[in-house]
């Protein structure tokens, strides 16, 4: 009987922090509206300016709110307005903007759903 009580208490002490943590996981949002909620977006981008090109977290904005994407040539180029974070394949009804996936991939609305879109990153002409 004592053993059962000790095990029940131990289980409670282990489980309590898991419930208290809730959504405080530090993970990026799975969906949000507006460029202000998108993680990893520097606010000092400038057309043709230097950036560090990658395949994730490549959006940037300037002080006026214009949206840029960092190309593989490490330069900012203007792109469609950033509208938020969207899950891959979520419905988009022809939205003309760009979005970022929860794990940082650039996306555009294609065929009624949010799809990865690396065209601006790999194929933009700069300078």
C-alpha positions as CSV (number, residue, x, y, z in Angstrom):
1,X,0.0,0.0,0.0
2,X,2.8,2.4,0.9
3,X,4.6,1.5,-2.4
4,X,1.5,2.4,-4.3
5,X,1.2,5.8,-2.5
6,X,4.9,6.5,-3.2
7,X,4.5,5.6,-6.9
8,X,1.4,7.8,-7.2
9,X,3.1,10.8,-5.7
10,X,6.2,10.3,-7.9
11,X,4.0,10.1,-11.0
12,X,2.3,13.3,-9.9
13,X,5.6,15.1,-9.4
14,X,6.8,14.0,-12.9
15,X,3.5,14.8,-14.7
16,X,2.9,18.2,-13.1
17,X,5.6,20.1,-15.0
18,X,4.3,18.7,-18.3
19,X,0.9,20.1,-17.7
20,X,2.2,23.4,-16.5
21,X,4.3,23.9,-19.6
22,X,1.3,24.0,-21.8
23,X,2.2,25.6,-25.2
24,X,5.3,27.3,-23.9
25,X,7.4,25.0,-26.1
26,X,9.3,27.7,-27.9
27,X,8.1,26.3,-31.3
28,X,7.2,28.7,-34.1
29,X,3.4,29.3,-34.6
30,X,1.6,26.8,-36.8
31,X,-0.4,29.6,-38.3
32,X,-0.6,33.4,-37.7
33,X,-1.9,36.4,-39.7
34,X,0.3,39.4,-40.6
35,X,4.0,39.8,-41.2
36,X,4.6,40.8,-37.5
37,X,4.0,37.3,-36.2
38,X,6.4,35.6,-38.6
39,X,9.6,34.3,-36.9
40,X,13.0,35.0,-38.2
41,X,12.2,38.1,-40.3
42,X,14.7,40.9,-40.0
43,X,13.3,44.4,-40.3
44,X,16.3,46.1,-41.9
45,X,16.3,44.5,-45.4
46,X,17.1,46.8,-48.3
47,X,16.6,46.1,-52.0
48,X,20.0,44.7,-53.3
49,X,21.5,44.8,-49.8
50,X,23.5,41.9,-48.4
51,X,21.8,38.9,-46.7
52,X,22.8,35.4,-45.9
53,X,20.9,33.1,-48.3
54,X,19.5,29.8,-47.2
55,X,16.4,27.7,-47.9
56,X,14.6,28.6,-44.6
57,X,13.7,31.9,-42.9
58,X,14.5,33.9,-46.0
59,X,12.0,36.7,-45.7
60,X,13.0,40.2,-44.7
61,X,11.2,43.6,-44.5
62,X,12.2,47.2,-44.6
63,X,11.0,50.1,-42.4
64,X,8.2,50.8,-44.9
65,X,6.8,47.3,-44.6
66,X,8.0,46.1,-48.1
67,X,8.7,42.3,-48.2
68,X,12.0,40.9,-49.5
69,X,13.4,37.5,-49.9
70,X,17.1,36.6,-49.6
71,X,18.4,34.9,-52.7
72,X,21.2,32.4,-53.1
73,X,23.4,35.3,-54.4
74,X,23.0,36.8,-50.9
75,X,21.0,39.8,-52.0
76,X,17.5,41.0,-51.0
77,X,15.0,41.1,-53.8
78,X,11.4,42.3,-53.5
79,X,8.7,39.7,-53.4
80,X,5.0,39.4,-52.8
81,X,3.7,40.8,-49.4
82,X,4.2,38.5,-46.5
83,X,0.8,37.6,-45.0
84,X,1.9,35.3,-42.1
85,X,2.6,31.7,-41.2
86,X,0.6,29.0,-42.9
87,X,0.7,25.2,-42.7
88,X,1.9,23.5,-45.9
89,X,-1.1,22.6,-48.1
90,X,-3.5,24.8,-46.1
91,X,-6.3,26.2,-48.3
92,X,-5.5,29.7,-49.7
93,X,-8.2,30.6,-52.3
94,X,-5.8,32.3,-54.7
95,X,-4.1,34.6,-52.1
96,X,-1.6,36.8,-54.0
97,X,0.8,37.1,-51.0
98,X,3.6,35.0,-49.7
99,X,3.7,33.0,-46.5
100,X,6.2,31.1,-44.4
101,X,5.7,27.5,-43.2
102,X,6.0,26.8,-39.5
103,X,9.5,25.5,-40.2
104,X,10.6,28.5,-42.2
105,X,10.0,27.5,-45.8
106,X,8.9,30.2,-48.3
107,X,5.4,29.5,-49.8
108,X,3.0,30.8,-52.4
109,X,-0.6,30.0,-53.1
110,X,-0.7,27.4,-55.9
111,X,-3.7,25.3,-57.0
112,X,-5.8,26.3,-54.0
113,X,-3.2,25.5,-51.3
114,X,0.0,26.9,-49.8
115,X,3.0,25.2,-51.5
116,X,6.7,25.7,-51.0
117,X,8.1,28.2,-53.5
118,X,11.8,28.6,-54.0
119,X,11.6,30.5,-57.3
120,X,12.6,33.9,-55.9
121,X,15.4,32.4,-53.8
122,X,17.0,30.4,-56.6
123,X,16.0,32.2,-59.8
124,X,15.7,35.9,-59.1
125,X,17.9,38.2,-61.1
126,X,19.9,40.6,-58.9
127,X,22.3,43.4,-59.6
